[in-house]
């Protein structure tokens, strides 16, 4: 099931994921700390400075914007 299906089926406008397992499941990027914030069709991955460069390289085709 995709994040779009989850939000639509549950009538949600936003979702926040903070567990490493859920962030990895949705972005294919592993980190020990971070947050994935989903607003309608847009996704934002917030990570600290240790991960920002690698995250930008790893998930550039996942429609996720990486923020530090």
Buried (B, 14 or more C-beta within 10 A) or exposed (E): EEBEEEBEEEEEEEBEBEEBEBBBEBBEBBBEEBBBBBEEEEBBBBBEEEBBEBBBEBBEEBEBEBBE
